[in-house]
Every structure is written in C-alpha cells, then in structure tokens.
C-alpha cells in the first residue's frame, strides 16, 4: 500500500529530473477526475506510442505522471 497527501504550501517542482508516475486501473477515468478537480493535463494520453501515460500538475503545481499497463 501507498499513502500520501497533497501539500500546497511548498514550492512546486515544475521541471523535475524525473517524473513520479501513479499506476492506475483506468487512465481515462483518472484524467477526467483530474480535470474535474481543476488540475492541468500537461501531456495528454496518447503522446507515447506504446504505453498508456499522461502527465499532469497537482493542486500545488507539481508535475506528475499517470500510467496504465497497456492491454
């Protein structure tokens, strides 16, 4: 299991050396939830030819990724 929280009063990491990605079961539904919460999708689903990934900014402005296993 993994736990965590968003901390919005810290400086955002907008250009990281790596991107922390969250594995999800349904990337399309997760993208919709992210947009519903008002967060920005930075690189939409489909920019990578062989994997289901997308990048977004969390409420604090940090750049994060989503990943769903293909197939």
NORWOTA-V279977 format. One record per residue. N is the residue number from 1. RES is the residue in one letter. NEAR is the number of other ideal C-beta (glycine too) atoms within 10 Angstrom. Layout:
n=N res=RES near=NEAR
n=N res=RES near=NEAR
//
This chain:
n=1 res=X near=2
n=2 res=X near=5
n=3 res=X near=4
n=4 res=X near=6
n=5 res=X near=5
n=6 res=X near=9
n=7 res=X near=10
n=8 res=X near=11
n=9 res=X near=5
n=10 res=X near=10
n=11 res=X near=8
n=12 res=X near=13
n=13 res=X near=15
n=14 res=X near=10
n=15 res=X near=6
n=16 res=X near=10
n=17 res=X near=5
n=18 res=X near=6
n=19 res=X near=15
n=20 res=X near=10
n=21 res=X near=13
n=22 res=X near=14
n=23 res=X near=11
n=24 res=X near=17
n=25 res=X near=8
n=26 res=X near=11
n=27 res=X near=18
n=28 res=X near=13
n=29 res=X near=11
n=30 res=X near=17
n=31 res=X near=18
n=32 res=X near=12
n=33 res=X near=12
n=34 res=X near=19
n=35 res=X near=12
n=36 res=X near=8
n=37 res=X near=10
n=38 res=X near=7
n=39 res=X near=17
n=40 res=X near=12
n=41 res=X near=15
n=42 res=X near=15
n=43 res=X near=15
n=44 res=X near=11
n=45 res=X near=16
n=46 res=X near=9
n=47 res=X near=11
n=48 res=X near=12
n=49 res=X near=5
n=50 res=X near=6
n=51 res=X near=10
n=52 res=X near=17
n=53 res=X near=19
n=54 res=X near=24
n=55 res=X near=17
n=56 res=X near=21
n=57 res=X near=16
n=58 res=X near=17
n=59 res=X near=13
n=60 res=X near=14
n=61 res=X near=14
n=62 res=X near=19
n=63 res=X near=18
n=64 res=X near=18
n=65 res=X near=16
n=66 res=X near=21
n=67 res=X near=16
n=68 res=X near=19
n=69 res=X near=10
n=70 res=X near=9
n=71 res=X near=4
//
